[in-house]
Every structure is written in structure tokens, then in C-alpha cells.
Amino acid sequence: MDDLLSEFLTETSESLSVLDIALVNLEQNPNDPQILGNIFRLVHTIKGTCGFLGLPRLEHVAHAGENVLGKFRDGELEVTPDAVTLILQSIDRIKLILGHLEQNECEPEGSDEDLIERLNAMAEGRAIGAPSAPPPPSPPMPVFEPVAAAPAPEPVAAAPEPEPEPEPEPVKASVPATTPQPSPPAAAAAPPVPAGEAKESAVAAQTIRVNVELLENLMTLVSELVLTRNQLLQMVRGKDDSEFATPLQRLSHITTDLQEGVMKTRMQPIGNAWAKLPRIVRDLAVEMNKKIDLQMLGAETELDRQVLELIKDPLTHMVRNSADHGLEGTEERKRVGKPEIGKIVLNAFHEGGHIIIEISDDGRGLNLDRIKQKAIQNGLATESELEALTPQQIYQFIFKAGFSTAEKVTSVSGRGVGMDVVRTNIEKIGGTVELKSQPGKGSSFIIKIPLTLAIVSALIVECAVERFAIPQISVLELVRVTANSEHGIEMINNAPVLRLRDRLLPLVSLKRLLKLAENDEEQQETFIVVTQVGTYTFGIIVDRVFDTEEIVVKPVAPILRHISMFSGNTILGDGSVIMILDPNGIAGATGESGMMAGGTRDAEAQTVRESHADLKTSLLVFRAGGDDLKAVPLALVARLEEIEVGEIEHSHGKPMVQYRGHLMPLIAIDGIMNFRDEGRQPVLVFSDKDHTMGLVVDEIVDIVEDRLKVELSADNPGVIGTAVIAGKATTIIDAGYYLPQAFGDWFGRNDKEFGNADFHAPRVLLVDDSPFFRNLLTPLLSVAGYEVISVDGADKALQLRERGDEFDAIISDIEMPGMSGFEFAAAVRADGRWGTIPMVALSSHATEKDFERGRQVGFNDYIAKFDRDALLQTLASTIAASKGAA
């Protein structure tokens, strides 16, 4: 059953139960306006909800009943037992329809005109003489009987009106109703009667309403239980033979389950707060003659119900502001080259133990000059003061009370009430609002709601004898650094970095950031907590790491709330009070201190470049046709096999072996096939799709990781050149030379080396989803004098752009999963950062139509995948042309 329908059935059943009692009280106290007002309000709510859900029968019956109650409330009709009975009959009819709705999720067929007519007659003050007519004639009964119990209450309603003989008539009316029982219509009338009696809604019985204060008290008790549990665990820690260990472990599990259960009772999806926004945006679009597309992402993100209630109004304010101030009219959007449909995006997600809500639009952005003018007009700042402020600081004036840039007051905005209320309400729960705006591109508001009262798993660390907690949700890994460890802290442009798995990771010294110690003493070991905030990964340097612990998060005291590095405090098992670090705040603080600011972007770029320059490749080192060492990228090799010499067969003079159900040709490095006399022969198996080749070698020496830099090129076919691998001169084999010897169509044709390019290490980005082709082209481009960075998809390539990487050329495959090469080229050309970089397309399907489409989306040239000579020639010419134009 739909959640909305289920909630409607639950609430309506509760309202009907209240109405039954309230109507009886009204009959006893007909002049009590409070009872009457409550009844009218409940019926009005039922009617409105029915209309919203598209339930016409329920809506019409409730509307007719509401009309009568309205006359009672206005004093135009007197509350009589007959009138109350008629209202109760309408309530019974609603219950019957609800019963059918609960079972079948749709209203029953039929009409309630008879009941609605009597309700309308009473509302208009007309005499209700019609009901006395229905009892004598029996023909009308079959007409109403198929309508799922609609007639059953009506004969009962007829009884009270004729006062001379009220009792006998119902008896007589019930007799004819039961006599035609054999007929099909009567059979249909029978089931509704028990359904309409005292049977309660099964859906309504599944839920109960609990006061939120009760849940808050329960959560507080659970928090205290967690603290007590932690203290007990601290007492028995290190005592393995303690008789309390097993009971405490059981207590810990039960406490955790109880904690999770209570937390769930307080959580609701944020979509509940967004339910009214589509209607609001639609009405605003109609009123202001705009076209608006409201997108709601992450509606399933759950947060505390009280927090949900507090952010409903701020969200509504911001969405209305985006629709009114932010988005341009249809004609204006056309003039500036934007789609005529404006976009407002709501996005909610969890990040680092916080809830982040983003409200963004693609409108005109904030009017900086108008804000300056209004700030001066309101006396908030002088012209000289504004000159010294950055645009971001000037934007903050919109959060001042009474501040509005609207030129006229409308029903939507311009009254100076809104953004100050937004900030006030969010700060009440310890949250923050961040504003970003780009003229002509739009604005975004980022609401960050910290944990006010929750229980989370945290890593306990120590720095300068002070202990801190870091939410474990933000921690990726821990790294221990000593004088002899492989990981070491280096300095690049005065910024500390950690070389971790061939990547340079920026570091933050917690001691310096919090100014905990003035002197830096040399320590034997240091711990680095690798943390991720969004897409930014960095390390926090601490002195010691203890263990993880379930902690109760208490909100930061007002006196410390301005310190963004803290998200709360907690009490440990030993009774110590410690601060909880906020990785988001630390990332922001390091940005303000210069590490991520524009002034040190060069250091970051150098870090990225050095990271790429230091990339290592796994290489398979072997001997074949001599004692000199040879190597091939390990990623090209599918498997290492040893085949029985006796299983080698020959066809047309060529050796081959049956391998995994197919014939695999065997190729020798030097063209001379020297197999062992007996035993097993080592073979490197290369495989791509349907093709498999075995390269015969004498001995597999080792698998090493080293930087692949070909220093001496070679003219020998099948050899790329010579590189220093693991401290020894090693010949790098061109696997692409041998593959067509096994299958002529592996690349489409045989090919040879190319000459070196006349450039000083131009940087080339290679985008191809096939590891085989990436590893095949990387050494070939490297020996031609290019510095090659390869990625396996367009999305990762665009991440390099966001990170600030620069390239002299881009080589992209076309057929890739996700974003194709054509879409990738369009995305590159749409952004100014890489908009002028030459792009070369690679594809196994190189038709004239493909060439034309490639040029249309932004490729400078289109090369068939097998034509490696053409690739190098094209790459050299396009880079030369690009630098010449620059």
C-alpha cells in the first residue's frame, strides 16, 4: 500500500473515532462552540485530504456533512437529535468507504446522492419528508444494494423522523431487507454490514502516536546507559580473566541494539519536509510566468524529527527566494542563452556525521551591486568598508534582519523577512548556512546540520597530551610514520605531504592548528589519520591513537561555537570530557590558513605533477633468447603458464597448443623457436576478447614495480627501448609487435615503431576503458617523448580537470561504458579550462561518418585504433599547431 494512503487511513480513522464521541457530546451540549469547532475542523480536514488524494465519494459525503456543520457553527441551524443522527450516518458512510479503500486501495463503485441530498436539504432548511417514502416501496432497494452497503444505513435513518411510531418502522424496514436474501443484490449487501460496525482499521491499528518529548527522554536515558556501559568496559579492559567480561559483552550488545532502535523512532526521511514544495514552486511559476523544474535528490535521507520540523520553514523560504529572486523569466533566459526552463535542485546527504542540504538554482545569481547599495542604505556598511570586503563577505549581508533586494513587495518576497529567519532557525540546532553565488550562473545555499544529540562510533586520538574524538565515518585509514618506515613526511613548498601508495597526501598538524604546543619535540613515531571530506582527502597528524569507542555527542557550548574545528564534546568511559573534532571544519580552517587557498595552488599543482611523475608500473621481468633481461607491463599479461612440451602441436609449420578450449599460437621473441626437450615450457599468455597468444620465454625472473621511463630507444622490431628496472638495464618489449603475428587481425594490420617527437616531454592524457590498450600505448608514447597519464573512463578524466591538472593533448577512446568519447569531448569543450586542448579520438570503427561526428563534438582528429603510426604523427602535428597558435 502506498505510504501516503496508509497515513491517510491511519489519521482519518483516528479522526472518525474522535468524531463519534464529539457528536454525542454535541447532542448533549448543543451550544458548546468549542465542541462544534473541533467537529467542523476534523470533517474539514477529512474533506480536504480526500480532495488532495483524488477520492471523490469521500470528498462529496464529507463536503455535504461540512455544510451542515457550518450552519450549526454559524447559528443558522439548531442542533437537534435528528440532525446529529444524520451527521452520524454520514460518518458511518465514510467508515464503510474507508473499509473498502483499505482492502482494495480504491473507492467502491456507486453513489451517495440519497444521503448527500438529505444533508443538503437540512443545510438549506428544507423539510426532510423524503425519507418516509423509501420504506414502503421496496423497488428502490435493489438499486442501492449493489453499492457496497450504501442502503443499509438509510432505512435506519428513516426511523427517527416519523415520531408517531419510531420503533415499528425500522423493524418493518428490516424485514423486507432480509427477505430477498436469495437474490444476488442482497448477497452483495450482506458483507458491508459487519464491516461497518465496530471493526477498526487494520492499517490504523499498526501505528500509535507517541509524544516526541517521551522519545527525547528515552534517548537521554539511552545516552546515559551508553556512558555507563563505557565506564564498565573501561574497568574490565585488560583483565581477560574477569568474571564480568561475558555479562558486559552481552550488556554492550543489548545497549547497542536499544540505542539503534530508539534512534530509528526519532528519524524521518527529509522528503516529508519537501512534500509541499512542488506545489509551492508550481504556484509561483504560474504567478510569475516562469518555467521551473524542481529536482529533489536524497529525499530518503533521514534526520531527527525535531530537526525536520525546524528546517521546514527555512527550506520553504530558500526555495521561494530561488524561484522569485534567483531564476530569470522565460524571455530573459532565452536572451542570455539559457534553457527556458529554470532549475532548482534540492539535495540532501550525510557527510562526516552531518546532514548536508543543498539548495541551488541556475538563475542570475546574487546582484552584488544591489546588495552593496542596500547595505549602505540600511546603514550596515560604508562605501569604503565595502571596498575592502570580498564578494563572498558582501553576500553575507542578505542574512541581516530586514534586508531585501526586491524592488517591490509581492506576495512572495520583498518584505525583508526570510534569510535572517533562515539563519536563526538553523543556528538554533547548531547548524550553519553557507552561501555561494556566481553572477549569471546561479546561487547555492548549503545547510550543514551537526549532530545535536546522537551516539556515534569515534576514534580516540591524542595530541600534546590532550585527547580528541574523530567520527569514524570520516576516517579512511591510519598510517604510522617512523624514521625507518616506508612512509615519510616530506615538505613541498613549505607544505607537509605524505607519500602514500604513489600519491602525495596533504597533511594538517593538529598541534599547530589548535596551537596546543609551542615547541615541536622530535618524536620516535607519528600517526596520521587519513580523512576524507567530500572529494578532498587529507591527513591529520596526531601523537597517539587509542581505540574506537561509542560516544554520546553533546552540542558545543555557545562560547566555543565559533570554533569550526569542533562539532561537539563527549564523556569517555574514564569520566574525561573531550572535544569531538569536525573534519569539515579542519578542512575549512586549513583552506583559510592558506593550504588550499589560491596563494599555494602552485604547491598543490606541483604535488599533483610530482605524484604523476612518480607513478610506478608493475613489470614482468623475464629472459628469452639470451641472458639479457627483458620486461613487459604486467597488466598486458593475462596469465603466466607452464605448458607440457609434449602437448605442443604444429599446423602449417607454426607451433600452437590447445588452451582452454581454443588453439593458442605460440610466438618466439627472436623468431627462433627453441622449446625445452622435456618438462614444462614457460609462456606469457596475452588475451584480448577472442584472441589469445602465448609468448615463449626461457625464464620468468621477477615481478617488480618501478617507474617506466624508456631512456634509449631501439630500431629493432619488437623492442621499444631500454629502461632501468630494479637497478638493471632492461629491454622493454613491444607486445604490439608480436600480437599480429599470432592473429593478423588483432589490430587490423602489422605496425612498427615511430620516431621521437621533437618536444620536451609534453603531457598527454590517455582515456580508454581497456587496460590492455592503455598499457600497450603508454610505453609507446613514453618512448616517443611524451609524459603519459592514463585513466579508465571519462568521469575520472574530468576529475583530473577539477583537480587542476593540465595537459598538452588528450587521446580518448570512443566506445566506453558510461560517458562515451563523443560525450566526453563535448564536456571538455563546454568548459574553458580544457577548452583549447587538442583532442584525438581512437576507435576501432573509423568510417567517414565517425570522422565527421568526431569533429563536430570537438575532436581535432580521428584515428583508427590499429594505426599507431598515424596516432604519433597526428599527436605531434596537433600539439605543434596548438602551441604555434598560442
PEFENTA-V736331 format. One record per residue. N is the residue number from 0. SS is DSSP state (helix for helix, strand for strand, loop for the rest). PSI is psi in whole degrees, -180 to 180 (none if undefined). D_LAST is the distance of its C-alpha to the last C-alpha in whole Angstrom. Layout:
# PEFENTA-V736331
N SS PSI D_LAST
N SS PSI D_LAST
This chain:
# PEFENTA-V736331
0 loop 142 64
1 loop 140 61
2 helix -39 61
3 helix -43 61
4 helix -41 64
5 helix -42 66
6 helix -38 65
7 helix -46 67
8 helix -41 70
9 helix -51 70
10 helix -40 70
11 helix -39 72
12 helix -41 75
13 helix -42 75
14 helix -39 75
15 helix -37 78
16 helix -41 80
17 helix -39 80
18 helix -40 81
19 helix -48 84
20 helix -42 85
21 helix -37 84
22 helix -38 86
23 helix -42 89
24 helix -36 89
25 helix -38 88
26 helix -34 91
27 helix -29 93
28 loop 72 91
29 loop -16 90
30 loop 14 90
31 loop 107 87
32 helix -27 84
33 helix -45 82
34 helix -45 83
35 helix -42 82
36 helix -39 79
37 helix -42 78
38 helix -47 79
39 helix -41 77
40 helix -42 74
41 helix -45 74
42 helix -39 75
43 helix -40 72
44 helix -43 70
45 helix -43 71
46 helix -45 71
47 helix -41 67
48 helix -39 66
49 helix -41 68
50 helix -39 66
51 helix -37 63
52 helix -3 63
53 loop 50 65
54 loop 86 68
55 helix -40 70
56 helix -48 74
57 helix -42 73
58 helix -43 72
59 helix -42 75
60 helix -46 77
61 helix -36 76
62 helix -42 75
63 helix -41 79
64 helix -37 80
65 helix -37 78
66 helix -44 79
67 helix -45 83
68 helix -34 82
69 helix -39 80
70 helix -38 83
71 helix -46 85
72 helix -37 82
73 helix -3 83
74 loop 11 87
75 loop -20 87
76 loop 147 89
77 loop 139 91
78 loop 109 90
79 loop 161 93
80 helix -38 94
81 helix -41 93
82 helix -42 90
83 helix -39 89
84 helix -41 90
85 helix -40 88
86 helix -41 85
87 helix -35 86
88 helix -37 86
89 helix -35 82
90 helix -42 81
91 helix -40 83
92 helix -41 81
93 helix -40 78
94 helix -42 79
95 helix -43 80
96 helix -39 77
97 helix -37 75
98 helix -43 77
99 helix -38 76
100 helix -38 72
101 helix -37 72
102 helix -37 73
103 helix -4 72
104 loop 27 68
105 loop 157 70
106 loop 149 72
107 loop 153 75
108 loop 157 76
109 loop -174 79
110 loop 149 80
111 loop 28 81
112 helix -36 82
113 helix -48 86
114 helix -43 85
115 helix -38 82
116 helix -43 85
117 helix -36 87
118 helix -42 85
119 helix -39 84
120 helix -41 87
121 helix -40 88
122 helix -32 85
123 loop -2 86
124 loop 13 90
125 loop 151 91
126 loop 139 94
127 loop 78 93
128 loop -12 96
129 loop -36 94
130 helix -24 94
131 helix -21 98
132 helix -40 98
133 helix -36 96
134 helix -47 98
135 helix -53 101
136 loop 129 99
137 loop -19 98
138 helix -38 96
139 helix -25 93
140 helix -48 92
141 helix -25 91
142 helix -38 88
143 helix -18 87
144 helix -35 88
145 loop -11 85
146 loop 53 82
147 loop 65 82
148 loop 15 85
149 loop -39 84
150 loop -20 88
151 helix -47 89
152 helix -21 89
153 helix -45 90
154 helix -35 94
155 helix -35 94
156 helix -27 93
157 helix -24 95
158 helix -47 98
159 loop -21 98
160 loop -49 98
161 loop 108 102
162 loop -27 103
163 loop -48 107
164 loop 76 106
165 helix -38 103
166 helix -48 104
167 helix -36 105
168 helix -42 103
169 helix -37 100
170 helix -46 102
171 helix -36 103
172 helix -32 99
173 helix -27 99
174 helix -51 101
175 helix -28 100
176 helix -30 97
177 helix -22 98
178 helix -41 100
179 helix 33 98
180 helix -33 96
181 helix -26 96
182 loop 151 94
183 helix -41 90
184 helix -39 89
185 helix -35 91
186 helix -36 90
187 helix -28 87
188 helix -21 88
189 helix -48 89
190 helix -38 86
191 helix -26 85
192 helix -53 88
193 helix -32 87
194 helix -32 84
195 loop 0 84
196 loop -120 87
197 loop 10 86
198 loop 126 83
199 loop 161 80
200 loop 128 76
201 helix -35 75
202 helix -43 72
203 helix -31 73
204 helix -13 75
205 loop -16 72
206 loop 154 70
207 loop 156 72
208 loop 132 71
209 loop 138 70
210 loop 134 70
211 helix -33 67
212 helix -35 68
213 helix -42 70
214 helix -38 67
215 helix -44 66
216 helix -40 69
217 helix -41 69
218 helix -37 65
219 helix -42 66
220 helix -40 69
221 helix -39 67
222 helix -44 65
223 helix -36 68
224 helix -40 69
225 helix -44 66
226 helix -42 66
227 helix -41 69
228 helix -44 68
229 helix -39 66
230 helix -42 69
231 helix -41 71
232 helix -36 68
233 helix -35 68
234 helix -38 71
235 helix -1 72
236 loop 131 68
237 loop -7 69
238 loop 86 73
239 loop -26 72
240 loop 11 76
241 loop 137 77
242 loop -12 79
243 loop -8 76
244 helix -49 73
245 helix -49 74
246 helix -37 75
247 helix -36 72
248 helix -42 70
249 helix -43 71
250 helix -39 71
251 helix -44 68
252 helix -44 67
253 helix -41 69
254 helix -42 67
255 helix -45 64
256 helix -41 65
257 helix -42 67
258 helix -46 64
259 helix -40 61
260 helix -44 64
261 helix -38 64
262 helix -41 61
263 helix -33 60
264 helix -23 63
265 helix -6 61
266 strand 140 58
267 strand 147 57
268 strand 142 53
269 loop -17 51
270 helix -26 51
271 helix -33 55
272 helix -17 53
273 helix -5 51
274 loop -36 53
275 loop -11 54
276 helix -41 50
277 helix -42 49
278 helix -41 52
279 helix -45 51
280 helix -39 48
281 helix -46 49
282 helix -39 51
283 helix -40 49
284 helix -41 47
285 helix -43 50
286 helix -37 51
287 helix 7 47
288 loop 49 46
289 loop 160 43
290 strand 119 42
291 strand 132 42
292 strand 113 41
293 strand 119 43
294 strand 129 42
295 strand 112 44
296 strand 143 43
297 loop 31 45
298 loop -20 48
299 loop -6 50
300 loop 126 49
301 strand 145 52
302 strand 168 53
303 strand 140 56
304 helix -40 58
305 helix -39 59
306 helix -40 55
307 helix -44 55
308 helix -37 57
309 helix -25 55
310 helix -4 52
311 helix -51 53
312 helix -46 53
313 helix -41 50
314 helix -43 48
315 helix -44 50
316 helix -47 48
317 helix -37 45
318 helix -40 45
319 helix -39 46
320 helix -42 44
321 helix -41 41
322 helix -38 43
323 helix -59 44
324 helix -44 41
325 helix -55 38
326 loop 136 38
327 loop 166 37
328 loop 166 39
329 helix -46 39
330 helix -41 38
331 helix -39 35
332 helix -38 34
333 helix -39 33
334 helix -35 32
335 loop 7 29
336 loop 22 28
337 loop 158 30
338 loop 144 33
339 loop -20 36
340 strand 114 38
341 strand 154 37
342 strand 130 37
343 strand 125 39
344 strand 126 39
345 strand 129 42
346 strand 130 41
347 strand 138 44
348 strand 162 44
349 strand 139 45
350 strand 117 43
351 loop 38 44
352 loop 7 48
353 strand 166 47
354 strand 123 46
355 strand 128 43
356 strand 121 43
357 strand 132 40
358 strand 112 40
359 strand 155 37
360 strand 162 36
361 loop 40 33
362 loop -148 34
363 loop -9 33
364 loop 174 33
365 loop 143 35
366 loop 100 35
367 helix -44 34
368 helix -40 36
369 helix -37 39
370 helix -42 40
371 helix -47 39
372 helix -43 42
373 helix -36 44
374 helix -41 44
375 helix -42 45
376 helix -37 48
377 loop 1 49
378 loop 21 49
379 loop -24 47
380 loop 159 45
381 loop 168 44
382 helix -41 41
383 helix -38 41
384 helix -40 41
385 helix -34 38
386 helix -30 36
387 loop -8 36
388 loop 150 36
389 loop 160 33
390 helix -39 32
391 helix -38 34
392 helix -34 37
393 helix -36 37
394 helix -27 37
395 helix -15 40
396 helix -23 42
397 helix -14 43
398 helix 1 45
399 loop 147 48
400 loop 135 51
401 loop 9 51
402 loop 125 48
403 loop 136 46
404 loop 5 44
405 loop 136 45
406 loop -23 46
407 loop 153 49
408 loop 126 52
409 loop -180 52
410 loop -14 54
411 loop -49 51
412 loop 179 49
413 loop 0 49
414 loop -1 52
415 loop 16 51
416 loop 126 52
417 loop -81 50
418 helix -31 47
419 helix -36 49
420 helix -39 52
421 helix -53 49
422 helix -41 48
423 helix -47 52
424 helix -38 53
425 helix -36 50
426 helix -21 51
427 helix -32 55
428 loop 21 54
429 loop 20 52
430 loop 176 48
431 strand 156 45
432 strand 127 43
433 strand 138 39
434 strand 133 37
435 strand 139 33
436 strand 140 32
437 strand 121 29
438 loop 128 29
439 loop -12 29
440 loop -23 28
441 strand 179 32
442 strand 158 34
443 strand 139 36
444 strand 131 39
445 strand 112 40
446 strand 126 43
447 strand 116 44
448 strand 110 48
449 loop 168 49
450 loop 124 52
451 loop -46 55
452 strand 101 58
453 strand 168 57
454 strand 122 58
455 strand 161 55
456 strand 132 55
457 strand 153 53
458 strand 125 52
459 strand 123 54
460 strand 168 52
461 strand 141 53
462 strand 121 51
463 loop 48 53
464 loop -1 57
465 strand 137 56
466 strand 148 55
467 strand 160 53
468 strand 136 52
469 strand 121 49
470 strand 128 49
471 helix -21 49
472 helix -23 47
473 helix -10 44
474 strand 125 45
475 strand -47 43
476 strand 170 45
477 strand 139 46
478 strand 129 45
479 strand 125 47
480 strand 123 46
481 strand 178 48
482 loop -29 48
483 loop 1 48
484 loop 159 46
485 loop -22 43
486 loop 130 41
487 loop 150 41
488 strand 127 39
489 strand 164 36
490 strand 125 34
491 strand 115 30
492 loop 46 29
493 loop 14 33
494 strand 127 33
495 strand 138 35
496 strand 158 34
497 strand 127 36
498 strand 104 35
499 strand 113 37
500 loop 56 37
501 loop 19 33
502 strand 149 32
503 strand 119 32
504 strand 123 34
505 strand 144 33
506 strand 153 37
507 strand 125 39
508 strand 113 42
509 helix -33 45
510 helix -44 47
511 helix -38 44
512 helix -43 43
513 loop 1 47
514 loop 50 48
515 loop -30 51
516 loop 139 51
517 loop -34 50
518 loop 138 51
519 loop 103 49
520 loop 144 51
521 loop 126 50
522 loop 153 51
523 loop -36 52
524 strand 153 50
525 strand 146 48
526 strand 141 47
527 strand 122 44
528 strand 108 44
529 strand 120 41
530 strand 148 41
531 strand 131 38
532 strand 107 38
533 loop -124 36
534 loop 0 33
535 strand 120 33
536 strand 132 35
537 strand 169 36
538 strand 141 39
539 strand 121 42
540 strand 122 44
541 strand 167 48
542 loop -41 51
543 strand 156 53
544 strand 128 53
545 strand -100 56
546 strand -179 56
547 strand 151 56
548 strand 143 58
549 strand 120 59
550 strand 151 59
551 strand 120 60
552 strand 120 57
553 strand 143 58
554 loop 152 56
555 loop 141 55
556 loop 147 57
557 helix -32 56
558 helix -21 56
559 helix 2 53
560 loop -23 51
561 loop -11 48
562 loop 108 47
563 loop -14 45
564 loop -10 45
565 strand 136 49
566 strand -7 50
567 strand -171 53
568 strand 167 56
569 strand 169 59
570 strand 125 62
571 loop 175 62
572 loop -28 65
573 loop 7 66
574 loop -4 66
575 loop 143 63
576 strand 124 61
577 strand 160 57
578 strand 149 54
579 strand 123 52
580 strand 144 48
581 loop 106 45
582 helix -32 42
583 helix -45 40
584 helix -36 42
585 helix -42 41
586 helix -42 37
587 helix -40 37
588 helix -38 38
589 helix -33 36
590 helix -43 33
591 helix -28 35
592 loop -3 35
593 loop -16 32
594 loop -41 31
595 loop 8 29
596 loop 169 28
597 helix -29 25
598 helix -23 26
599 helix 21 26
600 helix -31 23
601 helix -39 22
602 helix -42 25
603 helix -42 25
604 helix -40 22
605 helix -38 23
606 helix -46 26
607 helix -45 24
608 helix -43 22
609 helix -35 26
610 helix -46 27
611 helix -40 25
612 helix -26 25
613 loop 8 29
614 loop 136 30
615 loop 152 33
616 strand 138 34
617 strand 126 37
618 strand 141 38
619 strand 116 42
620 strand 133 43
621 strand 173 46
622 strand 140 47
623 loop 130 48
624 loop 25 49
625 loop 180 49
626 loop -11 50
627 loop 150 46
628 strand 140 44
629 strand 156 42
630 strand 154 40
631 strand 144 38
632 strand 128 36
633 helix -31 39
634 helix -22 37
635 helix -25 38
636 strand 122 41
637 strand -44 43
638 strand 157 47
639 strand 123 49
640 strand 154 52
641 strand 116 55
642 strand 147 57
643 strand 131 60
644 helix -34 60
645 helix -16 63
646 helix -3 61
647 loop 130 59
648 strand 167 59
649 strand 140 58
650 strand 127 57
651 loop 33 57
652 loop 4 57
653 strand 134 54
654 strand 147 55
655 strand 168 54
656 strand 148 56
657 strand 118 57
658 strand 114 54
659 loop 44 55
660 loop 3 56
661 strand 162 54
662 strand 127 53
663 strand 114 51
664 strand 145 50
665 strand 129 50
666 strand 138 47
667 strand 149 48
668 loop -47 45
669 loop 10 46
670 loop -9 48
671 loop 116 51
672 loop 105 53
673 loop 94 55
674 loop 156 57
675 loop 154 59
676 loop -33 63
677 loop 172 64
678 loop -144 63
679 strand 141 59
680 strand 124 56
681 strand 139 53
682 strand 135 50
683 strand 121 46
684 strand 122 46
685 strand 135 43
686 strand 137 43
687 strand 111 40
688 loop -117 42
689 loop -4 45
690 strand 136 44
691 strand 133 46
692 strand 144 46
693 strand 121 48
694 strand 117 46
695 strand 128 49
696 loop 163 49
697 loop -40 52
698 strand 136 51
699 strand 118 49
700 strand -55 48
701 strand 166 46
702 strand 120 44
703 strand 158 41
704 strand 123 38
705 strand 164 36
706 loop 126 32
707 loop 99 31
708 loop 105 29
709 loop 118 30
710 loop -29 30
711 strand 118 32
712 strand 162 31
713 loop 153 34
714 loop -4 34
715 loop 135 37
716 loop 139 37
717 loop 1 37
718 strand 128 36
719 strand -45 32
720 strand -161 33
721 strand 138 35
722 strand 159 34
723 strand 113 36
724 strand 121 38
725 loop 37 41
726 loop 6 41
727 strand 145 41
728 strand 127 40
729 strand 137 39
730 strand 124 38
731 strand 121 36
732 strand 138 37
733 loop 95 35
734 helix -30 37
735 helix -19 35
736 helix -35 37
737 helix -28 40
738 helix -45 40
739 helix -17 40
740 helix -28 43
741 helix -45 45
742 loop 117 44
743 loop -25 42
744 loop 16 40
745 loop -44 39
746 loop -8 36
747 loop -28 37
748 loop 164 36
749 loop 154 37
750 loop 171 33
751 loop -176 33
752 loop 170 30
753 loop 165 27
754 loop 172 25
755 loop 149 23
756 loop 155 19
757 loop 38 18
758 loop 160 15
759 loop 94 17
760 loop 62 18
761 strand 146 15
762 strand 129 16
763 strand 133 18
764 strand 122 20
765 strand 120 23
766 strand 110 25
767 loop 131 28
768 loop -12 31
769 loop 114 33
770 helix -32 34
771 helix -53 35
772 helix -32 31
773 helix -47 29
774 helix -21 31
775 helix -42 31
776 helix -29 28
777 helix -51 27
778 helix -32 29
779 helix -42 27
780 helix -34 24
781 helix -44 25
782 helix -23 26
783 loop 0 23
784 loop 15 21
785 strand 146 20
786 strand 116 21
787 strand 129 22
788 strand 125 23
789 strand 141 25
790 strand 160 27
791 loop 12 30
792 loop 159 29
793 helix -34 26
794 helix -39 28
795 helix -32 27
796 helix -42 24
797 helix -28 23
798 helix -36 25
799 helix -37 23
800 helix -44 20
801 helix -29 23
802 helix -12 23
803 loop 10 20
804 loop 149 19
805 loop 144 15
806 loop 157 14
807 loop -22 12
808 strand 157 14
809 strand 128 17
810 strand 124 20
811 strand 136 23
812 strand 160 26
813 loop -51 28
814 loop 94 31
815 loop 146 31
816 loop 154 34
817 loop -117 33
818 loop 121 30
819 loop 171 29
820 helix -36 26
821 helix -45 25
822 helix -37 26
823 helix -44 24
824 helix -42 21
825 helix -40 22
826 helix -37 22
827 helix -45 18
828 helix -22 17
829 loop -11 19
830 loop 135 18
831 loop -22 15
832 loop -42 15
833 loop 14 14
834 loop -26 13
835 loop 3 10
836 loop 131 11
837 strand 140 12
838 strand 134 16
839 strand 129 19
840 strand 140 22
841 strand 132 25
842 strand 151 29
843 loop -12 32
844 loop 95 32
845 loop 76 30
846 loop 168 31
847 helix -35 30
848 helix -40 30
849 helix -42 28
850 helix -47 25
851 helix -43 25
852 helix -39 26
853 helix -42 23
854 helix -34 21
855 helix -39 22
856 helix -10 22
857 loop -1 18
858 loop 137 18
859 loop -31 16
860 strand 165 19
861 strand 117 22
862 strand 138 24
863 strand 144 28
864 loop -31 29
865 loop -12 31
866 loop 79 28
867 helix -31 27
868 helix -47 26
869 helix -33 24
870 helix -48 22
871 helix -41 21
872 helix -45 20
873 helix -43 18
874 helix -45 17
875 helix -43 15
876 helix -40 14
877 helix -40 12
878 helix -41 11
879 helix -42 10
880 helix -39 9
881 helix -43 6
882 helix -32 5
883 helix -39 5
884 helix -34 4
885 loop none 0
